[in-house]
Every structure is written in structure tokens, then in C-alpha cells.
């Protein structure tokens, strides 16, 4: 029974981090992993108290470390958030490798000219975060997706009209850079496709 307790502690401790890494690789697993870990917290709570009452200090230390790892992402600590973001980016890099094949097979790319330079903009994939929102991955060689909407050029806006959710994306959305020219923008389902 003791190895199961330690396995449970490790599972709970790393689940939030594994979930960030698997976000693009296995979105369904990534979505459910924190819920399963949360349910496993109930037996870990009793195992932790049992270790304290029995004065099993090694087990208490392992369980305490698991609790710290599990609570840190919820607490919003900046170093933990940066580490989870790094894990998310590394998972995305694996997901899109090789980039050229990913762009040709998964992205609906639009080529346009901006200030005499040929640029690309494309909608690559959608991940449903919940019944309320979805995460759109876009490819943008100009980097304007990260700019506030008023600072975007007319050429970029013209290219964006080729996508289903262009009305929301043109006026309201600011995307988060993921890796290279890839950006993530979370769109509430009530705004998806509003035109």
C-alpha cells in the first residue's frame, strides 16, 4: 500500500505541470488531468494526516512536497507560472515539429504584402477549452497579433477578413505569443463568429 501512497503524491504534485505540457499534444488528457488530480487530493489528505499522527516524517515530507507542488500553480506564483508556460511552449514545439509540415497541413494560410514584404497569416487549429471558450492558434509573420487592435495595419486587417472569426479578432482580441510566429487567442464562444 505504501508505494501507492507515494505514487498518488507524485501524481498530484506533477499533474498541473504535465497538464501544461500536454495542452497541445493531448488536449483531452490535459483538460481532465487536473480534475483527476483534484479528486485524488481527498485520499492524499488522509494519508498526510496519518503520516503526521504516526510520526512517519519521511512520508510526511513527501506528502508536504506534493501539496506544495499541487498548490503552487493555483496560488499564481510568478516563477511557477513561468515554468508552466515554458512547459506549454515545449509541448507546442513538439506538436508543430517540423514546422513546415505543420504549416502546410494544419494551417489555412493567407499570403499578403505589407510595406513591400510578403507576409503570412493563418488559422491553424482550435482547442475547445470548455463549453464557454476556445483557444485559436494563429500563425502571423508580422507579429501584429500581439499588438493592440488600433495599431494593426490595414493590410493585416484585410488578410484577417479571410477567417471565420475575423470580426472578434480584428477589434477585441490580443493574442499571446507561443513560439516563433504562432499565437494563441482565447475566444469566448459567445463571440466566436460574431459578424
Short mmCIF file of the C-alpha atoms (twelve columns), coordinates in Angstrom:
data_MODEL
# 
_entry.id   MODEL 
# 
loop_
_atom_site.group_PDB 
_atom_site.id 
_atom_site.type_symbol 
_atom_site.label_atom_id 
_atom_site.label_alt_id 
_atom_site.label_comp_id 
_atom_site.label_asym_id 
_atom_site.label_seq_id 
_atom_site.Cartn_x 
_atom_site.Cartn_y 
_atom_site.Cartn_z 
_atom_site.pdbx_PDB_model_num 
ATOM 1   C CA . UNK A 1   0.000   0.000  0.000   1 
ATOM 2   C CA . UNK A 2   2.878   2.400  0.708   1 
ATOM 3   C CA . UNK A 3   4.091   2.603  -2.930  1 
ATOM 4   C CA . UNK A 4   0.544   3.546  -3.964  1 
ATOM 5   C CA . UNK A 5   0.548   6.450  -1.494  1 
ATOM 6   C CA . UNK A 6   3.802   7.775  -2.889  1 
ATOM 7   C CA . UNK A 7   2.646   7.307  -6.475  1 
ATOM 8   C CA . UNK A 8   -0.516  9.244  -5.632  1 
ATOM 9   C CA . UNK A 9   1.546   12.039 -4.062  1 
ATOM 10  C CA . UNK A 10  3.795   12.283 -7.113  1 
ATOM 11  C CA . UNK A 11  0.811   12.206 -9.465  1 
ATOM 12  C CA . UNK A 12  -0.910  15.045 -7.623  1 
ATOM 13  C CA . UNK A 13  2.319   17.059 -7.382  1 
ATOM 14  C CA . UNK A 14  3.135   16.936 -11.097 1 
ATOM 15  C CA . UNK A 15  -0.352  16.876 -12.645 1 
ATOM 16  C CA . UNK A 16  -0.640  20.656 -13.171 1 
ATOM 17  C CA . UNK A 17  2.764   20.721 -14.857 1 
ATOM 18  C CA . UNK A 18  2.108   17.693 -17.057 1 
ATOM 19  C CA . UNK A 19  -1.240  19.235 -17.993 1 
ATOM 20  C CA . UNK A 20  0.543   22.396 -19.230 1 
ATOM 21  C CA . UNK A 21  2.984   20.298 -21.263 1 
ATOM 22  C CA . UNK A 22  0.237   18.188 -22.860 1 
ATOM 23  C CA . UNK A 23  -2.054  21.119 -23.687 1 
ATOM 24  C CA . UNK A 24  -1.385  20.924 -27.447 1 
ATOM 25  C CA . UNK A 25  -0.104  17.344 -27.607 1 
ATOM 26  C CA . UNK A 26  -3.092  15.663 -25.926 1 
ATOM 27  C CA . UNK A 27  -5.724  18.336 -25.205 1 
ATOM 28  C CA . UNK A 28  -8.316  15.962 -23.743 1 
ATOM 29  C CA . UNK A 29  -5.824  14.441 -21.303 1 
ATOM 30  C CA . UNK A 30  -4.563  17.914 -20.445 1 
ATOM 31  C CA . UNK A 31  -8.101  19.105 -19.696 1 
ATOM 32  C CA . UNK A 32  -9.057  16.190 -17.422 1 
ATOM 33  C CA . UNK A 33  -5.742  15.679 -15.615 1 
ATOM 34  C CA . UNK A 34  -6.227  18.490 -13.044 1 
ATOM 35  C CA . UNK A 35  -9.753  17.247 -12.264 1 
ATOM 36  C CA . UNK A 36  -8.481  13.710 -11.639 1 
ATOM 37  C CA . UNK A 37  -5.660  15.095 -9.500  1 
ATOM 38  C CA . UNK A 38  -8.127  17.214 -7.542  1 
ATOM 39  C CA . UNK A 39  -10.227 14.113 -6.819  1 
ATOM 40  C CA . UNK A 40  -7.083  12.302 -5.683  1 
ATOM 41  C CA . UNK A 41  -6.418  15.050 -3.141  1 
ATOM 42  C CA . UNK A 42  -9.048  13.569 -0.832  1 
ATOM 43  C CA . UNK A 43  -7.139  10.334 -0.129  1 
ATOM 44  C CA . UNK A 44  -3.847  12.263 -0.044  1 
ATOM 45  C CA . UNK A 45  -5.285  14.474 2.677   1 
ATOM 46  C CA . UNK A 46  -5.976  11.422 4.853   1 
ATOM 47  C CA . UNK A 47  -2.573  9.886  4.019   1 
ATOM 48  C CA . UNK A 48  -0.906  13.145 5.067   1 
ATOM 49  C CA . UNK A 49  -2.678  13.269 8.421   1 
ATOM 50  C CA . UNK A 50  -1.983  9.597  9.007   1 
ATOM 51  C CA . UNK A 51  1.737   10.165 8.371   1 
ATOM 52  C CA . UNK A 52  1.746   13.056 10.855  1 
ATOM 53  C CA . UNK A 53  -0.054  11.110 13.582  1 
ATOM 54  C CA . UNK A 54  2.205   8.079  13.113  1 
ATOM 55  C CA . UNK A 55  5.246   10.365 13.071  1 
ATOM 56  C CA . UNK A 56  6.422   8.950  9.784   1 
ATOM 57  C CA . UNK A 57  8.500   12.002 8.921   1 
ATOM 58  C CA . UNK A 58  9.741   10.754 5.559   1 
ATOM 59  C CA . UNK A 59  6.183   10.148 4.349   1 
ATOM 60  C CA . UNK A 60  5.043   13.482 5.819   1 
ATOM 61  C CA . UNK A 61  7.848   15.279 3.966   1 
ATOM 62  C CA . UNK A 62  6.933   13.609 0.649   1 
ATOM 63  C CA . UNK A 63  3.259   14.419 1.103   1 
ATOM 64  C CA . UNK A 64  4.095   18.015 2.067   1 
ATOM 65  C CA . UNK A 65  6.214   18.428 -1.058  1 
ATOM 66  C CA . UNK A 66  3.328   17.066 -3.141  1 
ATOM 67  C CA . UNK A 67  0.964   19.579 -1.539  1 
ATOM 68  C CA . UNK A 68  3.359   22.472 -2.250  1 
ATOM 69  C CA . UNK A 69  3.728   21.413 -5.896  1 
ATOM 70  C CA . UNK A 70  -0.034  20.997 -6.284  1 
ATOM 71  C CA . UNK A 71  -0.996  24.315 -4.676  1 
ATOM 72  C CA . UNK A 72  1.719   26.475 -6.283  1 
ATOM 73  C CA . UNK A 73  0.014   26.791 -9.718  1 
ATOM 74  C CA . UNK A 74  -3.278  27.707 -8.057  1 
ATOM 75  C CA . UNK A 75  -1.558  30.349 -5.920  1 
ATOM 76  C CA . UNK A 76  -0.417  32.201 -9.057  1 
ATOM 77  C CA . UNK A 77  3.260   32.400 -8.122  1 
ATOM 78  C CA . UNK A 78  5.193   34.043 -10.959 1 
ATOM 79  C CA . UNK A 79  8.101   31.535 -11.114 1 
ATOM 80  C CA . UNK A 80  5.623   28.653 -11.234 1 
ATOM 81  C CA . UNK A 81  3.578   30.376 -13.943 1 
ATOM 82  C CA . UNK A 82  6.726   30.974 -15.996 1 
ATOM 83  C CA . UNK A 83  7.749   27.324 -15.620 1 
ATOM 84  C CA . UNK A 84  4.289   26.121 -16.658 1 
ATOM 85  C CA . UNK A 85  4.379   28.497 -19.645 1 
ATOM 86  C CA . UNK A 86  7.797   27.103 -20.617 1 
ATOM 87  C CA . UNK A 87  6.386   23.557 -20.408 1 
ATOM 88  C CA . UNK A 88  3.436   24.651 -22.542 1 
ATOM 89  C CA . UNK A 89  5.760   26.120 -25.190 1 
ATOM 90  C CA . UNK A 90  7.938   22.990 -25.226 1 
ATOM 91  C CA . UNK A 91  4.854   20.828 -25.733 1 
ATOM 92  C CA . UNK A 92  3.747   23.102 -28.562 1 
ATOM 93  C CA . UNK A 93  7.195   22.916 -30.194 1 
ATOM 94  C CA . UNK A 94  6.956   19.128 -30.210 1 
ATOM 95  C CA . UNK A 95  3.394   19.358 -31.538 1 
ATOM 96  C CA . UNK A 96  4.327   21.523 -34.540 1 
ATOM 97  C CA . UNK A 97  7.627   19.854 -35.436 1 
ATOM 98  C CA . UNK A 98  8.570   20.028 -38.247 1 
ATOM 99  C CA . UNK A 99  7.079   23.499 -38.625 1 
ATOM 100 C CA . UNK A 100 6.948   23.478 -42.434 1 
ATOM 101 C CA . UNK A 101 4.834   20.319 -42.498 1 
ATOM 102 C CA . UNK A 102 2.583   21.636 -39.734 1 
ATOM 103 C CA . UNK A 103 2.027   24.918 -41.596 1 
ATOM 104 C CA . UNK A 104 1.162   23.139 -44.844 1 
ATOM 105 C CA . UNK A 105 -1.108  20.506 -43.290 1 
ATOM 106 C CA . UNK A 106 -2.833  22.259 -40.375 1 
ATOM 107 C CA . UNK A 107 -2.859  25.972 -41.196 1 
ATOM 108 C CA . UNK A 108 -5.144  27.842 -43.557 1 
ATOM 109 C CA . UNK A 109 -2.526  30.400 -44.660 1 
ATOM 110 C CA . UNK A 110 -3.150  33.711 -46.403 1 
ATOM 111 C CA . UNK A 111 -0.234  35.426 -48.124 1 
ATOM 112 C CA . UNK A 112 -0.327  39.229 -48.262 1 
ATOM 113 C CA . UNK A 113 2.085   42.097 -48.843 1 
ATOM 114 C CA . UNK A 114 2.760   44.645 -46.127 1 
ATOM 115 C CA . UNK A 115 5.153   47.526 -46.750 1 
ATOM 116 C CA . UNK A 116 6.612   45.618 -49.713 1 
ATOM 117 C CA . UNK A 117 7.306   42.473 -47.664 1 
ATOM 118 C CA . UNK A 118 5.435   39.225 -48.249 1 
ATOM 119 C CA . UNK A 119 3.798   38.060 -45.014 1 
ATOM 120 C CA . UNK A 120 1.682   35.104 -43.943 1 
ATOM 121 C CA . UNK A 121 -1.321  34.915 -41.648 1 
ATOM 122 C CA . UNK A 122 -3.167  31.731 -40.891 1 
ATOM 123 C CA . UNK A 123 -5.666  29.971 -38.667 1 
ATOM 124 C CA . UNK A 124 -4.055  26.687 -37.618 1 
ATOM 125 C CA . UNK A 125 -6.172  24.886 -35.046 1 
ATOM 126 C CA . UNK A 126 -8.802  25.252 -32.382 1 
ATOM 127 C CA . UNK A 127 -8.857  23.694 -28.936 1 
ATOM 128 C CA . UNK A 128 -12.127 23.810 -27.014 1 
ATOM 129 C CA . UNK A 129 -11.161 24.842 -23.510 1 
ATOM 130 C CA . UNK A 130 -14.650 24.365 -22.159 1 
ATOM 131 C CA . UNK A 131 -18.214 24.870 -23.226 1 
ATOM 132 C CA . UNK A 132 -17.628 28.627 -22.791 1 
ATOM 133 C CA . UNK A 133 -14.433 29.278 -24.752 1 
ATOM 134 C CA . UNK A 134 -11.960 28.016 -27.293 1 
ATOM 135 C CA . UNK A 135 -8.273  28.595 -27.948 1 
ATOM 136 C CA . UNK A 136 -7.397  29.538 -31.536 1 
ATOM 137 C CA . UNK A 137 -3.815  29.073 -32.721 1 
ATOM 138 C CA . UNK A 138 -2.809  31.533 -35.424 1 
ATOM 139 C CA . UNK A 139 0.376   31.928 -37.409 1 
ATOM 140 C CA . UNK A 140 1.398   35.542 -38.023 1 
ATOM 141 C CA . UNK A 141 4.759   36.507 -39.524 1 
ATOM 142 C CA . UNK A 142 4.111   40.210 -38.857 1 
ATOM 143 C CA . UNK A 143 3.680   39.902 -35.089 1 
ATOM 144 C CA . UNK A 144 0.655   42.200 -35.183 1 
ATOM 145 C CA . UNK A 145 -1.497  39.724 -33.333 1 
ATOM 146 C CA . UNK A 146 0.279   40.775 -30.147 1 
ATOM 147 C CA . UNK A 147 -0.375  44.463 -30.800 1 
ATOM 148 C CA . UNK A 148 -3.412  46.368 -29.551 1 
ATOM 149 C CA . UNK A 149 -6.095  46.373 -32.307 1 
ATOM 150 C CA . UNK A 150 -5.761  50.110 -33.186 1 
ATOM 151 C CA . UNK A 151 -2.049  49.646 -34.043 1 
ATOM 152 C CA . UNK A 152 -2.640  46.915 -36.638 1 
ATOM 153 C CA . UNK A 153 -2.155  47.790 -40.302 1 
ATOM 154 C CA . UNK A 154 -4.872  47.825 -42.938 1 
ATOM 155 C CA . UNK A 155 -3.067  45.092 -44.887 1 
ATOM 156 C CA . UNK A 156 -3.143  42.822 -41.852 1 
ATOM 157 C CA . UNK A 157 -6.817  43.578 -41.223 1 
ATOM 158 C CA . UNK A 158 -7.588  42.850 -44.869 1 
ATOM 159 C CA . UNK A 159 -5.926  39.444 -44.580 1 
ATOM 160 C CA . UNK A 160 -7.818  38.723 -41.353 1 
ATOM 161 C CA . UNK A 161 -11.158 39.092 -43.177 1 
ATOM 162 C CA . UNK A 162 -10.499 35.666 -44.704 1 
ATOM 163 C CA . UNK A 163 -11.121 33.929 -41.372 1 
ATOM 164 C CA . UNK A 164 -14.408 32.931 -39.785 1 
ATOM 165 C CA . UNK A 165 -13.874 34.766 -36.503 1 
ATOM 166 C CA . UNK A 166 -12.446 37.939 -38.081 1 
ATOM 167 C CA . UNK A 167 -14.950 40.374 -36.522 1 
ATOM 168 C CA . UNK A 168 -13.948 39.484 -32.989 1 
ATOM 169 C CA . UNK A 169 -10.269 39.139 -33.810 1 
ATOM 170 C CA . UNK A 170 -9.980  42.486 -35.564 1 
ATOM 171 C CA . UNK A 171 -11.451 44.654 -32.831 1 
ATOM 172 C CA . UNK A 172 -11.105 42.892 -29.495 1 
ATOM 173 C CA . UNK A 173 -8.561  40.101 -29.383 1 
ATOM 174 C CA . UNK A 174 -4.930  40.398 -28.378 1 
ATOM 175 C CA . UNK A 175 -3.104  37.116 -28.725 1 
ATOM 176 C CA . UNK A 176 -0.376  35.636 -26.558 1 
ATOM 177 C CA . UNK A 177 2.807   34.590 -28.353 1 
ATOM 178 C CA . UNK A 178 3.526   30.867 -28.089 1 
ATOM 179 C CA . UNK A 179 6.566   30.107 -30.214 1 
ATOM 180 C CA . UNK A 180 8.019   31.523 -33.394 1 
ATOM 181 C CA . UNK A 181 5.197   33.172 -35.340 1 
ATOM 182 C CA . UNK A 182 2.468   31.229 -33.520 1 
ATOM 183 C CA . UNK A 183 -0.053  32.991 -31.300 1 
ATOM 184 C CA . UNK A 184 -2.828  31.802 -29.051 1 
ATOM 185 C CA . UNK A 185 -6.039  33.752 -28.615 1 
ATOM 186 C CA . UNK A 186 -8.847  32.635 -26.325 1 
ATOM 187 C CA . UNK A 187 -12.272 33.438 -27.735 1 
ATOM 188 C CA . UNK A 188 -15.460 33.150 -25.719 1 
ATOM 189 C CA . UNK A 189 -17.955 31.013 -27.639 1 
ATOM 190 C CA . UNK A 190 -20.485 33.838 -27.458 1 
ATOM 191 C CA . UNK A 191 -18.081 35.979 -29.535 1 
ATOM 192 C CA . UNK A 192 -16.964 33.244 -31.931 1 
ATOM 193 C CA . UNK A 193 -18.036 34.191 -35.402 1 
ATOM 194 C CA . UNK A 194 -19.923 37.318 -34.388 1 
ATOM 195 C CA . UNK A 195 -20.490 39.350 -37.507 1 
# 
